[in-house]
Amino acid sequence: MINAVEAKTLNYYLTLNYPITIYPDPEGGYVAEIKDLPGCLTQGENIEETIQNINEARELWLQTVYELEREIPLPTD
């Protein structure tokens, strides 16, 4: 649980730049994941769709974890 002194807004986390890893899927298309956000991954038919999908997944991941009042990791370098 986050204490009140350390608490940041959801918008704060949404504006952070989390590194994204994209790699080809052996069955076609691409897979993307944000390793700093456990379980935050998606796929797409092409790079553009994959980037759009991972950005949506990131937002949903952050919103869910924020609403559950769990700790949200900061991006790594």
C-alpha positions as CSV (number, residue, x, y, z in Angstrom):
1,M,0.0,0.0,0.0
2,I,1.2,3.5,-0.8
3,N,1.4,6.0,2.1
4,A,-0.1,9.4,1.6
5,V,3.3,11.2,1.6
6,E,4.6,9.1,-1.3
7,A,1.3,9.0,-3.2
8,K,1.4,10.3,-6.7
9,T,-1.5,10.8,-9.1
10,L,-2.5,8.4,-11.8
11,N,-1.6,11.0,-14.3
12,Y,1.9,11.1,-13.0
13,Y,2.4,7.4,-13.8
14,L,0.7,7.7,-17.2
15,T,3.2,10.4,-18.3
16,L,6.3,8.2,-17.4
17,N,8.2,6.6,-20.2
18,Y,8.4,2.9,-19.6
19,P,10.8,1.0,-21.9
20,I,9.0,-1.3,-24.4
21,T,10.5,-4.5,-25.8
22,I,9.1,-5.5,-29.2
23,Y,10.0,-8.8,-30.9
24,P,8.6,-10.8,-33.8
25,D,6.1,-13.6,-32.9
26,P,7.0,-16.9,-34.5
27,E,3.4,-17.4,-35.6
28,G,3.3,-13.9,-37.2
29,G,3.0,-10.3,-36.1
30,Y,4.8,-8.9,-33.1
31,V,4.7,-9.1,-29.3
32,A,5.4,-6.2,-27.0
33,E,6.0,-6.1,-23.3
34,I,6.9,-3.6,-20.6
35,K,9.2,-5.5,-18.3
36,D,8.9,-2.9,-15.6
37,L,5.1,-3.7,-15.3
38,P,4.8,-7.4,-14.7
39,G,2.3,-9.1,-17.0
40,C,1.9,-6.0,-19.3
41,L,2.2,-7.4,-22.8
42,T,0.3,-7.6,-26.0
43,Q,0.6,-8.4,-29.6
44,G,-0.2,-6.9,-33.0
45,E,-0.2,-7.7,-36.7
46,N,2.4,-5.0,-37.5
47,I,4.7,-2.6,-35.6
48,E,2.2,0.3,-35.5
49,E,-0.7,-1.9,-34.2
50,T,1.6,-3.4,-31.6
51,I,2.8,0.0,-30.3
52,Q,-0.8,1.2,-30.1
53,N,-1.8,-2.0,-28.3
54,I,1.1,-1.8,-25.8
55,N,0.2,1.8,-25.0
56,E,-3.4,0.8,-24.3
57,A,-2.2,-2.1,-22.2
58,R,0.1,0.2,-20.2
59,E,-2.7,2.6,-19.4
60,L,-5.0,-0.2,-18.3
61,W,-2.3,-1.9,-16.2
62,L,-1.5,1.4,-14.5
63,Q,-5.1,2.3,-13.9
64,T,-5.9,-1.1,-12.4
65,V,-2.9,-1.2,-10.1
66,Y,-3.4,2.4,-9.1
67,E,-7.1,1.7,-8.2
68,L,-6.0,-1.3,-6.2
69,E,-3.6,1.0,-4.3
70,R,-0.7,-1.3,-5.1
71,E,2.9,-0.1,-5.6
72,I,3.6,1.0,-9.2
73,P,7.2,0.5,-10.2
74,L,9.1,3.4,-11.8
75,P,10.7,2.9,-15.2
76,T,14.2,1.5,-15.4
77,D,16.9,3.1,-17.5
